[in-house]
Amino acid sequence: MRRGMSQRDTKRLMKRMGLSMDAMPDVEQVIFKMDRKEIIVEEPEVAILNLKGQKVFQVTGGKIFERALVHEKKKITIPEEDVKLVADQTGRSVDEARHALEESEGDLAKAILLLQMK
């Protein structure tokens, strides 16, 4: 029966394959940011696997928390010409056209469609 590879043999094989793995010391927190949430890993153990110039981070252990992100709407400046154009195209008031443009983040086509669907 054959035993598993020794740590030295494993390191030698990894080196031949162009792999190296190092621990990343003193990491306090890792945050994964997605569109609608964050995953926070407190006190993780992080290893970096270097594969022919590409770095792969392995995060293990620690306390894991999830937090929903609240997106603030960006205040955009709507040109008066755009407001007038949407109002003329839809037969709606300037105020309605401005509101539709704000709702569609300045997209003329979306604003016109919004007003036409109402």
Buried (B, 14 or more C-beta within 10 A) or exposed (E): EEEEEEEEEEBEEBEEEEBEBEEBEEBEEBEEEEEEEEBBBBEBBBEEBBEEEEEEEEBEEBEEEEEEEEEEEEEEEBEEEBBEBBBEBBEBEEEBBBBBBBBBEBBBEBBBBBBEEE
